[in-house]
Amino acid sequence: MKIPRVGVGTLIYNSYNQILLGERVAGHGKNSFGPPGGHLEFGESFEECAVREIREETGLDIISPKFVGITNDIFTENDKHYISIFMKVNYPETQQIINLEPDKIFSWNWYSQDQLPFNLFLPFKQLIENKEYYSL
């Protein structure tokens, strides 16, 4: 029996209101652009997952991620189903972004919300197209 997995993505914004996105080089969503994130581990809070994944992927130490929304994502080409939780933080400007997983992400770059890459990772695309659920 197949069941959905849970992913956590974190939207990191800099002082110019640009968002940090990476081009995925492996796995589902290959060649698409999305924020840092990964699988929620057993017993982990959304906040803990966001902090851990960002540290593992970019080397950044973030604090106080805030909930943004949830998307229901079906990757038909890979026969995968994810529930994606999105968190948001401000970029800690005194820290440098390092690509710690070059086998998964080609590079990390800043993008203005009105000039995003055309090939967005499905969960992120659904979030920005308002195809999400969120708290009031």
C-alpha positions in Angstrom: 0.0 0.0 0.0 1.4 3.4 -1.0 1.1 6.3 1.4 2.0 10.0 1.1 5.3 11.2 2.5 5.8 14.5 4.4 8.2 17.1 3.2 9.2 20.4 4.8 10.4 23.3 2.6 11.6 26.6 4.0 11.3 29.9 2.2 14.3 32.1 3.1 14.0 35.8 2.3 16.8 38.3 2.1 16.6 42.0 2.9 15.6 42.7 -0.8 12.6 40.3 -0.4 14.2 37.8 -2.7 13.8 34.1 -2.1 16.6 31.5 -2.0 16.0 28.7 -4.6 18.2 25.8 -5.7 18.2 23.8 -8.9 17.6 20.2 -8.2 20.0 17.8 -10.0 18.6 14.5 -8.6 15.5 12.8 -7.4 11.9 13.7 -8.1 11.7 17.3 -9.4 15.1 17.0 -11.2 16.0 20.2 -13.1 13.3 22.2 -11.2 13.9 25.1 -8.8 12.8 25.0 -5.1 13.6 26.1 -1.6 15.7 24.2 0.8 13.9 21.3 2.4 13.5 17.6 2.9 11.7 14.8 4.7 10.2 15.2 8.1 11.8 12.6 10.4 9.9 10.6 13.0 9.2 12.7 16.2 10.5 15.9 14.6 8.6 19.2 14.7 8.2 21.2 11.5 10.5 23.9 13.0 13.1 21.3 13.9 13.0 19.8 10.4 13.4 23.3 8.8 16.4 24.1 10.9 18.0 20.7 10.3 17.4 20.7 6.5 18.7 24.2 6.0 21.8 23.5 8.0 22.4 20.3 6.0 21.9 21.9 2.6 23.2 25.5 3.0 25.2 25.6 6.2 23.0 28.3 7.6 21.9 28.4 11.2 18.4 29.8 11.3 16.0 30.5 14.2 12.3 30.7 14.6 10.9 29.4 11.3 7.2 30.3 10.9 4.5 28.2 9.3 3.3 29.5 5.9 1.1 26.7 4.3 0.6 23.1 3.2 0.3 21.7 -0.3 -0.9 18.3 -1.5 1.5 17.3 -4.2 1.1 14.3 -6.6 4.1 13.6 -8.8 2.4 11.6 -11.5 5.6 11.0 -13.5 7.3 9.4 -10.5 4.2 7.9 -8.9 4.9 9.8 -5.6 2.6 11.7 -3.3 3.8 14.3 -0.8 2.2 16.5 1.8 4.5 19.6 1.9 4.7 21.9 4.9 6.2 25.3 4.2 8.0 27.4 6.7 9.5 30.9 6.4 12.5 32.7 7.8 14.7 35.7 7.2 18.2 35.2 5.8 20.8 35.6 8.6 22.8 38.2 6.6 26.0 37.6 8.7 26.2 34.0 7.4 27.4 32.7 4.1 25.4 30.2 2.0 27.4 27.0 1.1 26.1 24.3 -1.2 26.7 21.3 1.1 24.8 18.8 -1.1 26.1 19.4 -4.7 24.9 15.9 -5.6 21.3 17.1 -5.0 21.5 20.9 -5.7 23.4 22.5 -8.6 23.5 25.9 -6.9 21.6 28.3 -4.6 20.6 31.7 -5.9 18.3 34.6 -5.0 15.2 35.3 -7.1 12.7 38.2 -7.0 9.2 36.9 -6.7 8.3 38.6 -10.1 11.3 36.9 -11.8 11.2 33.3 -10.7 12.6 30.5 -12.9 10.0 28.9 -15.1 10.6 25.3 -14.0 9.5 25.4 -10.3 9.5 22.3 -8.0 5.8 21.2 -7.9 5.2 21.9 -4.1 6.7 25.4 -4.4 4.8 26.1 -7.6 1.5 25.1 -6.0 2.3 27.2 -2.9 2.9 30.4 -5.0 -0.1 29.7 -7.2 -2.3 29.6 -4.1 -3.1 26.0 -4.4 -2.4 25.4 -0.7 -4.1 25.1 2.6 -3.1 27.4 5.4 -4.1 28.5 8.9 -6.1 31.6 9.5 
